[in-house]
């Protein structure tokens, strides 16, 4: 059962009565490397499995699970763990990255454990941006079999910055389009995500944070590191769901974050060197929505989707004048992501449904065309500075049975 900030293993007799808790585990707020644990309860004669799932920031983005083995008290006269005792603390018996165990089951002799490893894997693809018509078949850029999420192009449009969990935690990498392997850019303890180039292209901004524990919400640090390498410096601290965008054609970086008390999306002008911040704009946001937004290349306008109940609508808001207008793409569309084209005269939008997803090209007059569609989940396209290529993720669901012996 899930009781607030804890997951519990409980039992009671088939006739009813008081429920007894055998094991309670805190659910942390962020993702964690997956591990299978074992805990012994009293005089054991059998075992049960349960899992403690840890959600990442934005469904969007990151979900992992911890799996545990609970040796429950099945004494001869208390066959349903009625005493709620255990003989020791949980002990980790695996330490895996990229594994999400489900439906754990232990053999009668307690020597084998079988579970389903199921989850989404997001891989990085690149496709040539057509001036007219459809996208060519996307080419997979990363081959590591882990989650790889792009968030910035180099200034020449020949390489991508992306973050990946290939090392067990999120690290930042850079890869040229002509190469099949990536180079380390920011690799270390904790989580490093969402690299973004500063307006002058001399540095990279990224988020650095540590895994939250016992339900505590850890702040995220916005860091800056020279693109040529060097020691990172902290710019500011912000809430766990904050994002940053910088305008290539204007010396401006914007921080967007949710005010969950007032149910607003807040935009703040930040200095990427000194960290000085000036709040610009607040927009009412549906508390159940997951807004996605992007900053125009000239730094004047933010484009937003999934802000409220109008799922088929793009909202364009000028940050300084606060004037706004909307573009509707039709009630059949459920917009899930948006990014500006490099020239700032249009947008690339993702539309999602239970049948799949599509990438749309939208012009300033509201005219739209479908560039590509798939039965899988597609991440928001990221246009190269020369508008020649689009980078995006394609997610596939893997589900396989795994067996552990002699644990």
N, C-alpha and C positions, 0 to 999 in steps of 0.2 A: 504494500500500500504506500501511497505518497501522502505524507502528513506535513504540509507546510514546507519547511526547509529540510526535512529528513525523509528518507525512504526506510521502511520498516518491514521486517519479516515477522508476521504474526500468525496465530492459529487459535482455533476454538473447536469444541466438539461439534459433531454434526447436529446434535440436538440443540445447539445454541449455547448461551452462557457467556461468560466473560472472555474477551479476547486477550491473549497474552502475547507480549512482544518478546521475541527471541533475539532480535538484532535490529539496531537502528543505525543508519549511516547518514551523515550530513551530505546534502546535495550542494555542490559548489556552483558558483554562478558562471564560471567560464569552462572552456574546454580543458581536457586533461588527457595525458597519454593513457591509453587504455591498459588496464591491468586486471588480472583475475586474482582474487584473494580467497583465502580459506579461513574459516573460524570454527572452533570446536565448541559445542554446547553439551556440557555434562557427559553422561555415559551414552555415547553415540552408537547407534546401530544402523543408521542410514543418513543420507545427505539430500539436501535440496539446493537448487540454484536460484539466484535472483540477480538482477543487474541494477546498477545505479547509473542512470543516464545523466550526462553533463551536457548542457546546451551551450553552443557557442554564440558569439555576438552575431545577431541577425541570423535568421534561419538560413538566411542568406549565405550565409557564409558558413559557420563551422559547427558540427555536432559530433560528439564522441561519447563513448560509454565506458563505464567500468563494469566488469563482471566479477561477481563474487561467488564463492562456494560456501554455503552455510551448513555446518554439521549440526543439525537440530537434535534436540533432546528427544529421543524416542525410547525412553525407559519402558520396562515391561508394563508398568501400571500407569504411565503417563504417555500414551502413544501419540499425543498431539502437542507436545511441547508445552503442557499446561503450566509448568513451573516457570517458563520463560527464562531459563538460565543458560549461560554459556561458560565454557571453561577457559577461554582465552580471547585475545584480541584478533581481529582479522590479520592475515598474513598474505602479502602479495606473492603470487606464484608465477606471474607472467609480467612482462613489461614491453608491450607492443605498441607500435604507432600505426595508425590507420586501420584499426580493427574495432568493429562495433558489434559485440556479441549479443545475440538474442536467443531466447528459448533454450536455456541451459538445461541439460539432463544428465544425471550421473547414473552409471551402471549399478546393478544390485550389489556387486562386490566392492564398490567405491573406488575402483582402480581406473576407470575411464570416464571422461567427460566429453560430451558432444554438444555443440552449439552451432547456431547459424551466424555466420559473419555477413552482415548485410549493411549496405550504406551507399551513399552517393559519392562518386569520384569525379572531380572537376578537372578536366584537362584543358590545356591552353592550345588554341588554334589560331591560325592567321589566314585571312582570305583577301584577295585583291578587291579593292573597292571599285565596282563598275560605275562608269559615268551614266550608263543606261542599262536597263535590264537586270538580270539576276547575278548574285555572287557566283564566282567559280567555286568548285568544291574546296572547302576549307582544308588547309594542311596542318596536321598536328605538329606543334613545335616542341613540346616536352614529351619525353618518352619514359619517365621514371615510374609511372604507375601510382602517383600520389596526387594530392590536390595542388594545383598550380594556377594562381589567380593573377592576371595582369592588372596593373594600375597606372603605368606610365611608359611612354616611349622616350627614347633618347632624342635629343634635339634634331639629329639628322634623319630620324625615322628608320634607322637601320638596326635597332636593337630594342628590346623590351626589358623593363624592370617588372618583376613579378615576385610574389611571395608564395612559399611552398612549405608543406609539412613533411617533406621527405626525410628530414633529420629527427622527426619525432616531435618537434615544436615548429612554430612558424619562423622562417628565416627569409631573407631577401636575396634575390639572385638577379643576374643580368645575362641576357642571351642575345647574340646577334642572329638575324634571320637566316644567314647562310650556314650557321653552325648547328650541330646536333646536340651539343652539350652547353650547359650554363656555367657561368663563373660565380663564385661567392661574392656577395656585395656586403651585406650585413648579416653575420652569422654569430650567434652567441647564446647564452642562457636566456630564458624567458621567451617572450613572443615579440617578433618584429614584423609588422605588417604594413600594407598599403603605402608603398613608396610613391612620392610625387615630386616632380621637379619644381624647383623654385622658378619664379618668372624669368630670371636671367640665365637659367640653366646651369649655374655653377654648383648647386648643391641639391641634395635630395632630402626631403622631409619624410619622416615615417613615424609610425606609432610603436612605442615600446611599452610593454606591460608584463606583469607576472600573473600567474594563475591565481584566481581568487580562492580563498579557503573559508570553510565553515559559513558560507552564505555572505561573507563580506564582499563588498564591491570595491575592487581595486581601481584607483585612478589610472588613466592612461597618460603617458608622457609623449608629447610631440618632440621628436628629435630632429636635428639637422646635421648632415654629414657632407663634406665636400665630395663632389662626383668623382674626383680623382683619387679619393681615399683619404683617410685621416681619422682623428678622434671625433666622435659625435658629441654634440652639445645639446642640452635641453632648451627647448623654445618655450613650452608652457605645459601645464597639466590640464586635463579636461575629463569629461564624463566618459563612461565606457562605450557609448554609442556615437561618439563624435567622429566627424569626417572632415577632411580638408581638401580644397581644390585651389589651384593657382592658375591665373590667367597668363597665357604665353605672351600676349601682345600688350600687356599692361602690368605694371608692378603692383599686383594685388593678390593676396591669398585670403580665402574665406573659410571660416570654420562653421560647420553646421552641426547642431546637436539638438536632442529632444529635451524639452522641459516637461517631464512627465507629471509634475504637480499641476501645472496650468494647461497641459495638453497642447503644447505649442512647439513648432519647429523654429529654432532661433538661429539667425545668421549673424556672424561677428567678423569684422575686418581685423585681421591679425598681421603683425609685422613678423616675417619669418626669421628675422635676425634677433631683434630685441624682445619679441614676444608680446609687445604691447597690443591690447585688444580693445576694439570699440564696437559695441553692439549696434547693428544696423536695422534689423527687421525681425518681427515675430509674426508667424502665421499659425492660425488655428489648425490643429492636426487631429485626425481621428485617432483615439488611443489604441485602436485595434489595427491601424494601418502601419505599413513599413515604408515611409517615403523614401524615394530615390531621387537624387538631384545632381545637377552638374552646373558649372560656372561657364559662362560664355568666354570665348578667347579674349574679348576686350574688357572683361571683368565687370561689365555693367549689369548683366541679367542672369538670374538663376532660372533654370528649367526644372520643373518638379513633376513627378507622377506619383500616384498612389498616396496622395495626401489626405483624401477623404473618400466619401462614398462614390464619387464620380471616377470610376476605374478606367474609363475610356478617354480621359481628358488629360492633356498637358497644361500645366499652369506656368506662365512666364511672368516673372516679377522683376522689375527694376529695383536694384538694391538701394539706390540713393533717393529716387523720387517715390518709390513704393507703389508705382502704378503697375497694374496687372492686367493680363488678358489670358483667355483660355483657348485651346484648340482641341476640338473633339474629333476623335478618329472613328466614331461610330460605336453603337452600343454592343456590337459583337466583340469589341476589343477589350482585353483586360491588360493594361499596361503595367509592366513590372520593372522596367529600367529605362534610363535615358542618358544620352551623352550628346554633346555638341559636335558638329562637323568641324574640321580644322579651320575652314574659312568663316565659320560663324553664321552661315546663312541657312542652316538646317540642322536636323537632329537625326540620330540613330536611336530607335526605340525598340524594345523587346515587348512582345505581346505573348502572354502565356495562357494556357487552358489545360484541361485534363487530357486533351488529345495531343498536346505538344506545345511548341513555341515557334515564333517567327521573328525575324529581324526586319524592321520597317525603316524606310527612308522617308522623312517628313520634311516638306519644304515650308518656308515661312508663310505661305498662303494657305497652309493646312492640307495641301495635296500630299498623299502618301502612296507609297508603292512597297510591295513585299519583295525584299531582296533574297530571302532564304527562309526555309521552314524545315522543321525536324520534329520527330516524335519525342526527342529528349528535352531536357531543360537547358536553356541558353542563358549565359551571363550577358550583361550589358556590353555592347561593342565599344571599343576604344579606338578612335581614329588616329592614324599617324599624323605628324605635323604637316606632311605634304599631301594628306588626304588620299594616299595611294593604297593604303592597307587598313584593314580592320582586325583587331585582336579581340578575342572573346573566349569564354569557356563553354564547353559542352559537357554536360553532366550525364553520367550513365550509372544505373543502379546495378550493383553486383550482389549476388546472394548465393553463398556456398556453405556447405556443411563442413565443420572442422572437428577434428578429434584430438584430444589430449590424453596421454597415458602416463601413469606413474607420477602423478602430481602430489 
